[in-house]
Amino acid sequence: MKGTKGKDRNTVVKVVELIGSSPESWEEAAANAVKAAARTVRNIKGVDLKRCTAKVENGRIVEYRAVVRLAFIVEPE
């Protein structure tokens, strides 16, 4: 069914879970996950930050990790 502006109302959205990492911050780790996905996934519409974790060595955080859920529109055939 078409909406008033010609957009398809039968949109399908797919959600995938990714883990991004960064030596600097959780924010950069999440951004890295989105940036990497954007190289092969089109129509990304949103990201949900599920969890933040970190790798620790010698009492210091050495790697920030962000688990994200990425939503994108599935293109019709």
Backbone as CSV, one residue per row, in Angstrom:
resi,resn,N_x,N_y,N_z,CA_x,CA_y,CA_z,C_x,C_y,C_z
1,MET,0.840,-1.169,0.000,0.000,0.000,0.000,0.886,1.232,0.000
2,LYS,0.556,2.185,-0.811,1.335,3.418,-0.903,0.773,4.462,0.050
3,GLY,1.682,5.226,0.695,1.277,6.313,1.575,1.012,7.572,0.769
4,THR,0.752,8.662,1.456,0.420,9.916,0.787,1.596,10.492,0.017
5,LYS,2.801,10.146,0.369,3.970,10.685,-0.331,4.638,9.642,-1.209
6,GLY,3.930,8.537,-1.481,4.463,7.531,-2.383,5.422,6.549,-1.730
7,LYS,5.567,6.612,-0.406,6.466,5.673,0.270,5.743,4.357,0.514
8,ASP,6.462,3.268,0.383,5.907,1.940,0.583,5.686,1.692,2.072
9,ARG,4.475,1.326,2.456,4.147,1.079,3.857,4.510,-0.356,4.259
10,ASN,4.950,-1.172,3.319,5.317,-2.559,3.606,6.819,-2.688,3.804
11,THR,7.410,-1.766,4.502,8.846,-1.761,4.732,9.232,-2.887,5.687
12,VAL,10.326,-3.566,5.367,10.889,-4.591,6.241,12.230,-4.091,6.758
13,VAL,12.407,-4.175,8.059,13.650,-3.737,8.693,14.339,-4.960,9.278
14,LYS,15.625,-5.071,9.030,16.424,-6.167,9.582,17.321,-5.598,10.673
15,VAL,17.533,-6.380,11.727,18.389,-5.966,12.836,19.512,-6.979,12.986
16,VAL,20.746,-6.492,13.028,21.905,-7.353,13.246,22.671,-6.848,14.467
17,GLU,23.352,-7.758,15.118,24.134,-7.394,16.296,25.620,-7.431,15.950
18,LEU,26.333,-6.386,16.360,27.756,-6.251,16.062,28.510,-5.857,17.320
19,ILE,29.804,-6.092,17.326,30.672,-5.627,18.408,31.764,-4.773,17.782
20,GLY,31.789,-3.513,18.171,32.839,-2.607,17.713,33.865,-2.442,18.818
21,SER,35.080,-2.057,18.452,36.120,-1.868,19.460,36.921,-0.599,19.175
22,SER,37.573,-0.114,20.232,38.382,1.092,20.125,39.344,1.147,21.294
23,PRO,40.542,1.672,21.085,41.459,1.870,22.207,41.134,3.154,22.984
24,GLU,40.197,3.975,22.472,39.927,5.293,23.047,38.674,5.394,23.916
25,SER,37.509,4.870,23.422,36.255,5.071,24.155,35.162,4.122,23.676
26,TRP,34.092,4.007,24.505,32.938,3.216,24.091,32.205,3.905,22.941
27,GLU,32.157,5.228,22.966,31.501,5.966,21.885,32.189,5.673,20.550
28,GLU,33.507,5.703,20.549,34.253,5.401,19.320,34.074,3.940,18.919
29,ALA,33.976,3.037,19.880,33.759,1.620,19.581,32.420,1.429,18.862
30,ALA,31.365,2.088,19.342,30.054,2.006,18.692,30.120,2.617,17.295
31,ALA,30.762,3.764,17.176,30.895,4.421,15.870,31.675,3.544,14.892
32,ASN,32.691,2.852,15.371,33.476,1.959,14.514,32.621,0.805,13.995
33,ALA,31.723,0.286,14.827,30.834,-0.796,14.390,29.918,-0.309,13.276
34,VAL,29.343,0.881,13.442,28.458,1.439,12.417,29.236,1.731,11.137
35,LYS,30.407,2.314,11.278,31.235,2.650,10.106,31.616,1.396,9.316
36,ALA,31.995,0.331,10.015,32.367,-0.912,9.333,31.161,-1.520,8.622
37,ALA,30.018,-1.519,9.274,28.812,-2.082,8.656,28.402,-1.278,7.427
38,ALA,28.554,0.028,7.486,28.137,0.903,6.382,28.915,0.641,5.096
39,ARG,30.049,-0.036,5.188,30.813,-0.359,3.973,30.078,-1.377,3.106
40,THR,29.247,-2.241,3.737,28.552,-3.281,2.970,27.039,-3.270,3.145
41,VAL,26.523,-2.534,4.111,25.081,-2.504,4.370,24.541,-1.127,3.985
42,ARG,23.475,-1.122,3.164,22.827,0.139,2.773,21.599,0.372,3.648
43,ASN,21.129,1.588,3.647,19.876,1.967,4.302,19.884,1.777,5.819
44,ILE,21.027,2.010,6.461,21.082,1.932,7.918,20.248,3.080,8.476
45,LYS,19.339,2.756,9.394,18.418,3.757,9.926,18.576,4.002,11.418
46,GLY,19.228,3.097,12.137,19.373,3.319,13.570,20.326,2.335,14.207
47,VAL,20.758,2.704,15.411,21.645,1.842,16.179,21.202,1.892,17.641
48,ASP,21.230,0.743,18.287,20.855,0.617,19.689,22.069,0.084,20.437
49,LEU,22.566,0.844,21.395,23.712,0.416,22.189,23.214,-0.542,23.267
50,LYS,23.575,-1.817,23.140,23.105,-2.843,24.070,23.969,-2.943,25.312
51,ARG,25.280,-2.929,25.112,26.174,-3.206,26.242,27.554,-2.662,25.948
52,CYS,28.226,-2.231,26.995,29.617,-1.791,26.888,30.472,-2.688,27.766
53,THR,31.570,-3.142,27.205,32.523,-3.952,27.954,33.921,-3.427,27.656
54,ALA,34.897,-3.973,28.343,36.277,-3.536,28.098,37.240,-4.671,28.399
55,LYS,38.375,-4.631,27.721,39.470,-5.556,27.976,40.452,-4.833,28.893
56,VAL,40.858,-5.519,29.944,41.756,-4.915,30.932,43.058,-5.697,30.983
57,GLU,44.169,-4.969,30.992,45.495,-5.562,31.165,46.267,-4.718,32.172
58,ASN,46.876,-5.373,33.130,47.690,-4.684,34.141,46.938,-3.530,34.815
59,GLY,45.662,-3.770,35.109,44.877,-2.767,35.807,44.442,-1.575,34.976
60,ARG,44.590,-1.673,33.655,44.209,-0.567,32.775,43.297,-1.072,31.659
61,ILE,42.340,-0.240,31.265,41.519,-0.578,30.099,42.374,-0.379,28.854
62,VAL,42.481,-1.436,28.061,43.278,-1.361,26.841,42.415,-1.426,25.584
63,GLU,41.159,-1.833,25.738,40.259,-1.882,24.591,38.820,-1.742,25.075
64,TYR,38.119,-0.770,24.496,36.703,-0.563,24.776,35.904,-1.332,23.727
65,ARG,34.821,-1.982,24.165,33.985,-2.739,23.235,32.527,-2.325,23.410
66,ALA,31.844,-2.142,22.298,30.435,-1.761,22.318,29.631,-2.784,21.519
67,VAL,28.670,-3.395,22.174,27.757,-4.313,21.501,26.567,-3.476,21.049
68,VAL,26.328,-3.459,19.744,25.255,-2.637,19.188,24.318,-3.478,18.327
69,ARG,23.065,-3.044,18.261,22.104,-3.615,17.322,21.862,-2.571,16.254
70,LEU,22.072,-2.957,15.026,21.984,-2.055,13.885,20.731,-2.388,13.084
71,ALA,19.903,-1.389,12.773,18.683,-1.593,12.009,18.835,-0.983,10.613
72,PHE,18.437,-1.749,9.606,18.476,-1.227,8.237,17.282,-1.744,7.451
73,ILE,16.902,-0.982,6.445,15.758,-1.344,5.617,16.190,-2.366,4.586
74,VAL,15.406,-3.440,4.468,15.657,-4.467,3.466,15.062,-3.986,2.153
75,GLU,15.881,-3.981,1.117,15.425,-3.525,-0.198,14.572,-4.598,-0.854
76,PRO,13.466,-4.186,-1.480,12.636,-5.171,-2.196,13.378,-5.717,-3.422
77,GLU,13.014,-6.902,-3.827,13.677,-7.523,-4.993,13.323,-6.817,-6.268
